[in-house]
């Protein structure tokens, strides 16, 4: 049986060094893809599948540690750090963030290959122990023993169905190309599976795993993607390793009730950046909310630049809200497009609520966003006392969008108690 060709993503802003390593690894039958910025790396990780990530600690648009933190939110692919510094403190930080190995520059191809082979042996040993399990929705998948449970019930999958599921759930949120299914599952058998046959296998798998089948998305003419409902069922795999947020173990499940119970309105934030990838995760969660006839009229205007943040906080918000959000690194202005949700194609309102449905839909979307933020260890504050006219001017928001609220997002610097809630009997009437 031929060995599977290893695919590595190398994140390095020195293009000549990247080209040199790519050439050196050819004789080891390794396919090396290169990304020259953090942003480009995250884009490649979402659209492709790799066996290892090789990341330089110093990058032009950020650093490898922040990139590692973003990766570990959803991805367990082994990470090897490269650095010109040999300080123990830096290496410890890399391991704490989820790195698997550390190589000092300059290095040889042979030295890198020795580390890669050691990581492969460790993966094989861990797999042999039967301890590798993945939670996805209500499914628990034992990768070592080829077993899948739906809650407490074991599901019988064919070998092919299990291998397809393994490939998808071990690369959550990433598009697995049709050719990659072939190379990983059938190529070593000397078999080529056409598009229709793969579609049938995917369809049968989705039926077998029941409601979790809805998390498998078709990316037209490209492949498939597994996008688990992170809000309702599982906590994004994350390491909260700093300050007061160091209270979650990596991979602990978070049920919907846990996210709701933990969520608080935060009025004091740490001076710490929130990554683009985390903001995108919040918006993706909002998109999953139900809307009137799937109209999806909610819009989010994300403010991150320091200059615009200052203007929005002190010119677009009431003073007390500006003070509450003073250290928040991100503000999101939530709007909806008028005269769509709750309206017929003729432009007439479907009932007396009219644009009230647009506001209602935006509320559902924003609730998803807030719960996703809680899962990521972020705090939020929804502010409705604002200067609508000034915000529209500052952000050039078009007149067809109704501005509803401004949401502060950041890492909490306080852990407030939950305000008293009404009881079920206070708000419920049975007829």
PEDA-V674898 format. One record per helix or strand of 2 or more residues. SS is the DSSP state (helix for helix, strand for strand). FROM is the first residue (numbers start at 0). TO is the last residue. If there is no record, write none. Layout:
SS:FROM:TO
SS:FROM:TO
This chain:
strand:5:10
helix:14:27
strand:29:34
helix:37:46
strand:51:55
strand:57:58
strand:61:62
helix:63:70
strand:77:82
helix:87:95
strand:100:103
helix:108:128
strand:132:135
strand:138:141
strand:146:149
strand:152:154
helix:158:168
strand:174:176
helix:177:188
helix:194:207
helix:209:214
strand:215:218
strand:222:225
helix:242:244
helix:255:261
helix:275:286
helix:291:293
strand:297:302
helix:305:314
helix:318:323
strand:329:336
helix:355:374
strand:378:382
helix:387:394
strand:400:409
helix:423:426
